[in-house]
């Protein structure tokens, strides 16, 4: 299959659709969140929050963006802020120095190149510093026109895909392709957030008890 400008083969193990069909009703019923855990008031705040969320918990991001957006409430003000001041505010998130540069440069581009509006187009979004496929999908799935643009792959989704043998790949692009192959497009956004909700509650790598996992029991049913 051709995706993101490259050819990929589907890498799922045998019969993943059957496993997904058993899992999905239980996943949908028990893990019902359908929106991001990140706090935001407009597309620019969402974009900045998602950039900051890489390799950082959503709760950690929400703690720093509360102060960040109070201090710099617009893209123009953040674009004009000293890097050191931005880094100091977001110092509790991972890679804060790099991310401070990203969000300052991204804000500047939004002001100068996009008329102070976040571009609601994946190709244009990905020209912004710190924005990749996952970040663009999260933004567009909430403030764009296509709410099922894709399945953002983070640590929770990778662990979920491996745990239930929906993909054997470690490449996020290939994992997304595998999931798109077995999950109907109309369910992509809901499934992505249900998986993340599951991950926060049941998906930890250590201390996992499959006997208490409702999805594991769903798989046992004939």
N, C-alpha and C positions, 0 to 999 in steps of 0.2 A: 504494500500500500504506500501511497505517496502522501507525505505530510510534512509540514514545516520545511519544504524545499528539499526533502531527502526521501529516499526509498527505504522502507523498513518492512521486515517480515513480522507477522503476528507471532508473538513468542509465548502465548499462553499454553498451559498444559492441556491435556485432553479433557474435553467436556466442561469448560469453565462456565458456559451459559447455564448448564443445569445447576451448578453450585450457586451461581448468582441468583437464579430464579427461586432457589430455596431460601437464600439469605435475605433477599430484598424485602419481602413483606415484613419480616421481623425487624430488619434494620430501619425501615420506614416507620414502623409503629413505635419503636423504642428510642430512636434517636432522631428527634423531630426538628432540630434546628435547621433553618433554611436561609440564614444570613451570616455574614462574618461576625466574629467576636470583636472585631476592631471598632473602636468608637470614632465616628466621623459625622460631619454636618453637611459636607458638600464633596464633589468629585475630587477636588484638589486635596482635601484632608484625607480622603480615602487613599488616594495614590501615595501620599507621603507615608501614611501609616503602613501600607503594604510594603513599601520599600524598606521601612524600618523593621518589619516583621521577619525578614530573612534570618534564619538561625536564632530566633528570639521568640519567646512566648508572646501570645497576643496580650495577655495580662500585663506583661512587662512593657509592651509598646504603649498600651493605654495609659500607663502611669506617666510616661515621658511626654506623650503627645498632649496630655492635658495642659502641661506647662508650656510646651512648644507652641501650641496654637493660641494660647493666651498671650504669649510674648510676641509671636509673629502670626497674626490672624489672617494674613493674605500672602499669596505667592510673591508679590512684589516685595513685601517686607522681609520675607525669608530670603529671597534672592539677594537682598542688600545687607543681610546680617553678616557679621564676621564669622568665619568658620569656627574659630575658637569658642565663641559664645554658643553656637549651635551644638558643637561637640560637648560642651559642658552640660547642656540641658539633657542631651540624649545619652550621656555617658554610661547609663545603666543597661543599655542594649548592646548586643554583640557587634563588634567591628564599628564602633560608634564614630571613629575618625573618618573612615571610608564613607559611611552612610551620611555623615554631616556634609561631606563634599557632594555626594550624590543628590541629596535633597535640595541643597543650595543651587546646584547647576540645573537640576530639573525645574525648579521654580523659575529660574531665570529664563529657561527656554520656553516655558509656558507663557510667560509674560511677553517675551520678545518675538517668538516665532508662532505662537498660537493664539495671539490676541487675548491673553489672560484666561483662556479656557482650556481645560484638559481635553486633548483630542480623543474622541470616542471611536478610534480606529486602531486596530492592533498594530499595524505596520508603523503608524506614526507614534504610538505609545512606546514602541520598542526602540525608537531613536533617542528616548530620554535616558539619561544616566541612571543606572541601577534598575532599569525595567527590562525584564525578560518575559518569556511566555507566561509563566505562572502569574506574575504581577499584573500583566495586561489582562489576563482572563478574569482575575478577581475583580478588577476595576470594571471591566465591561459587563460582567455578569450582574453587577449591581446598578450601574448607572448608564449602561449602553442599551442598545435596542435588541441585541440577541442575548437573552438571559441564559441560554444553554450553549455558549460559545465553546466550551471545553470542560475538561476536568482538571483543575489545578492539582498538581502532584507535589505534596509535601511529605514530611517524615511519616505522618499518620497514614497517608494514602499508600505509601510504599510498604509500610509494615502490614497494612490491611491486605493489599494485593498479594503479598508473599504468604501471609498466614493462611489465606483461603485459596491459595493456588490459582489466583486469577491472572498472575503474570510471574514469569521466572526471571525477568530482566531487572537490572539495577539502574537502568537508564530512564530518567523521568519521562522523556519523550516517548520511549517505547512502552513504558507502563501506561501512559495516557492512551496511546493507541490501542493497547490490549483492552483497556477498560471501555473505550469507545466502541470497540468491536462487539462487546457483550452486553453493554448497557444501552437501552434505547435513548436516543438523543433527548427526547422530551423529559427524561429523568436525570440528565447529567448534573444540573445544578443541585437538585435536591439530593441526589446520591452523594455528590462531593461533600456537602455539608453534613449529611448523615454519617458518612464515613469519618469525618473529622470529629464529630460529636462522639461517635463510638471510640475513636482513638483517645480522646481526652478522658473517657470513663473506663474503658476496658482495654485499650490498645497498648498499654505500657509494655516495654520489652522485658522488664524484670517483674517477677511476682505474678505473672499472668496465670490464671486458673481457668482452664477451658471448661471445667465442670460447672462454673458459674456464668459462663458466657452464653447468652441466649442464641447467638448466631451459630455457635458450635452445635447446640442441640437441634437447631433448624436443619443442619446438614445431615443429621442422623435419621431424619424422617424420610420414609420412602415415598 
